[in-house]
């Protein structure tokens, strides 16, 4: 497949341009030539030396990641950024990145993947960010104990430090909001909307008391673990388009 076709298909499917003024990440093709072909694509959560080298060793033409290398523009290309770009160039490996667009997508996104895992129905956008939303809110047909949700998330087993819960909400959980990765900043929205629990990747110190005082449970399931869903969905999409693929596991434990 032409590289430009592959990139264009992803950009359109993920609505990349709609997030241009919202996301600090330079989404889309970050590194590499626009011309050429893609026969084999590798997928990973992070663009790092480990994932770049693994993609190159797998014979990939393009590496697709959630977290890329360019955030808010480039002032200088030195140090670690230079080393990572050098690795890409020497391997003739392009880099495609989708950050908030991949968090937000209602079918392919990270939040959607967590919602699928937790059997959430009646979904609606959650996690307001300017004119977009980066998460999802849904309801379980049958309310369950918070422990049942944490057990389901614990099945991910991606090398993270285990699922942690702040069990301050109702005994039975029905209404759940999801913002993956570093989504604790949307606790106020979760409180305002009256959800039973907010599921995210990692927390912040102030979340404990805010959640306790508001009577909302917070589940911290790991930044890396909650953000594997999107890139795996894109891998499946690439396979539907006839490409060879490789998924590079590089869990951080965070």
C-alpha positions in Angstrom: 0.0 0.0 0.0 1.2 3.5 -0.7 2.4 5.2 2.4 0.4 8.3 1.6 -2.7 6.2 1.3 -2.2 4.4 4.6 -1.5 7.7 6.4 -4.5 9.4 4.8 -6.8 6.5 5.7 -5.7 6.7 9.3 -6.0 10.5 9.4 -9.6 10.4 8.1 -10.7 7.5 10.3 -9.2 9.1 13.4 -10.3 12.7 12.5 -6.7 13.8 13.1 -7.2 17.4 11.8 -10.0 18.0 14.2 -7.6 17.7 17.1 -4.9 20.0 15.6 -5.6 22.9 18.0 -6.4 20.7 21.0 -3.5 18.3 21.2 0.1 19.2 22.0 1.1 16.0 20.1 2.0 16.4 16.4 -0.4 13.7 15.2 -0.1 12.0 11.9 3.1 11.2 10.1 5.8 12.6 12.5 9.0 11.2 10.9 9.7 9.8 7.5 9.0 10.3 3.8 5.5 10.8 2.6 6.2 8.8 -0.5 7.0 5.1 -0.6 5.0 2.0 0.4 4.0 0.2 3.6 3.8 -3.6 3.5 4.5 -4.2 7.2 3.5 -1.9 10.1 4.5 -2.2 13.7 2.3 -0.9 16.6 3.3 0.2 20.1 2.1 2.5 22.9 5.3 4.5 23.0 7.9 5.7 20.5 11.1 4.7 22.3 14.5 3.1 21.6 13.1 -0.3 22.6 10.0 -0.1 20.3 11.8 1.5 17.4 14.5 -1.2 17.4 11.9 -4.0 17.7 9.9 -2.6 14.8 13.1 -2.3 12.7 14.1 -5.9 13.6 10.6 -7.1 12.6 11.1 -5.6 9.1 8.4 -2.9 9.5 8.2 0.0 7.1 6.2 2.2 9.6 5.8 2.3 13.4 2.4 3.5 14.7 2.3 4.7 18.3 0.1 6.5 20.7 2.9 8.6 22.3 5.2 10.1 19.7 8.3 12.3 19.7 7.1 15.7 18.9 5.1 17.7 21.5 4.5 21.4 20.8 7.0 21.7 18.0 10.8 21.3 17.8 13.3 23.8 19.1 16.4 21.7 18.8 17.1 18.2 17.7 19.7 17.0 20.2 20.1 14.4 23.0 17.4 11.8 23.2 15.1 13.2 20.5 18.1 13.2 18.1 19.0 9.6 19.0 15.4 8.4 18.5 15.1 10.1 15.1 18.5 8.8 14.1 17.3 5.2 14.9 14.2 5.8 12.7 16.2 7.2 9.8 18.9 4.6 9.9 16.2 1.9 9.8 14.3 3.6 7.1 11.3 3.4 9.5 8.5 6.0 9.4 6.7 7.1 12.6 2.9 7.7 12.6 1.4 9.0 15.9 -2.2 9.4 17.2 -2.5 10.7 20.7 -5.9 12.4 21.6 -7.6 11.3 18.4 -6.9 7.7 19.4 -8.0 8.3 23.0 -11.3 9.7 21.8 -12.4 7.5 18.9 -15.8 5.9 19.8 -14.9 2.5 18.2 -11.1 2.3 17.9 -10.1 4.4 20.8 -8.5 3.6 24.2 -11.5 4.6 26.2 -13.8 2.6 23.9 -11.6 -0.5 24.5 -11.8 -0.2 28.3 -15.6 0.3 28.0 -15.8 -2.9 25.9 -13.8 -4.7 28.5 -16.2 -3.5 31.3 -19.4 -4.2 29.3 -20.6 -0.6 29.3 -23.7 0.2 27.2 -25.6 3.4 26.5 -22.3 5.2 25.8 -21.9 8.9 25.4 -18.8 11.2 25.1 -17.0 12.2 28.3 -13.8 14.0 29.2 -14.4 17.4 27.6 -11.3 19.1 26.1 -12.1 22.2 24.2 -14.6 21.2 21.4 -13.7 17.5 21.7 -14.1 14.7 24.2 -11.3 12.2 25.1 -13.2 9.6 27.0 -16.5 7.8 27.3 -19.3 7.3 29.8 -21.4 4.2 29.9 -23.6 2.0 32.1 -23.7 -1.6 32.9 -26.9 -3.5 32.4 -26.4 -5.1 35.8 -24.6 -3.2 38.5 -21.6 -4.9 40.1 -19.3 -4.5 43.0 -16.3 -2.3 42.4 -14.1 -5.4 42.9 -15.6 -7.0 39.9 -14.5 -4.1 37.7 -11.0 -4.1 39.1 -10.7 -7.8 38.6 -11.7 -7.5 35.0 -9.1 -4.7 34.5 -6.5 -6.8 36.3 -6.9 -9.5 33.6 -4.9 -7.2 31.3 -1.7 -8.4 32.9 0.6 -6.0 31.0 3.4 -5.7 33.6 1.8 -2.8 35.4 1.9 -2.4 39.1 -1.6 -3.8 39.6 -5.0 -2.1 39.6 -5.6 0.2 42.5 -9.0 1.5 43.6 -10.2 4.3 45.8 -13.5 2.8 46.9 -15.5 5.8 47.9 -18.5 5.4 45.6 -21.7 3.3 45.9 -21.4 -0.4 46.8 -22.8 -1.3 43.4 -21.3 0.3 40.3 -23.5 1.0 37.3 -22.5 4.4 35.8 -18.8 4.5 34.8 -16.7 7.2 33.1 -13.4 6.3 31.4 -10.5 8.5 30.5 -7.4 6.5 29.9 -3.8 7.3 30.7 -3.5 10.4 32.8 -7.2 11.1 33.1 -7.5 12.1 36.8 -8.0 15.7 35.7 -11.5 14.8 34.7 -12.6 13.8 38.2 -14.5 17.1 38.6 -16.5 16.2 35.5 -17.2 12.7 36.8 -18.4 14.3 40.1 -20.6 16.8 38.3 -22.2 14.1 36.2 -22.9 11.9 39.1 -21.1 8.8 37.9 -20.4 5.9 40.4 -16.8 5.4 39.3 -14.0 7.0 37.1 -11.6 4.6 35.5 -8.3 6.0 34.4 -4.6 5.0 34.2 -2.8 6.9 36.9 -3.8 9.3 39.7 -2.7 12.4 41.5 -2.4 13.2 45.2 -5.4 15.5 45.3 -7.7 12.9 43.7 -7.9 10.9 47.0 -9.6 13.5 49.0 -11.7 15.0 46.2 -13.1 11.5 45.4 -13.6 10.7 49.1 -15.5 13.9 49.8 -17.6 13.5 46.7 -18.5 9.8 47.1 -17.0 8.7 43.8 -14.8 5.7 43.3 -11.6 6.0 41.2 -9.9 3.0 39.6 -6.3 3.4 38.5 -5.5 0.6 36.0 -2.2 1.7 34.7 -1.3 4.3 32.1 0.3 1.8 29.7 -2.3 -0.9 30.2 -5.3 1.4 29.5 -3.6 2.7 26.4 -2.9 -0.5 24.6 -6.4 -0.8 23.2 -6.2 1.9 20.5 -3.0 0.8 18.9 -4.2 -2.8 18.9 -7.4 -1.6 17.2 -5.3 0.1 14.5 -3.3 -3.1 14.1 -6.4 -5.0 13.4 -7.5 -2.3 10.9 -4.1 -2.5 9.1 -4.5 -6.3 8.8 -8.0 -5.8 7.3 -6.3 -3.6 4.7 -3.9 -6.4 3.8 -0.7 -5.3 5.7 1.6 -7.5 7.7 1.7 -6.3 11.3 3.7 -6.7 14.5 2.7 -5.5 18.0 5.6 -4.5 20.2 5.0 -5.0 23.9 6.9 -2.6 26.1 5.0 -2.3 29.4 6.3 0.4 31.8 4.8 -0.8 35.0 3.2 2.6 35.4 
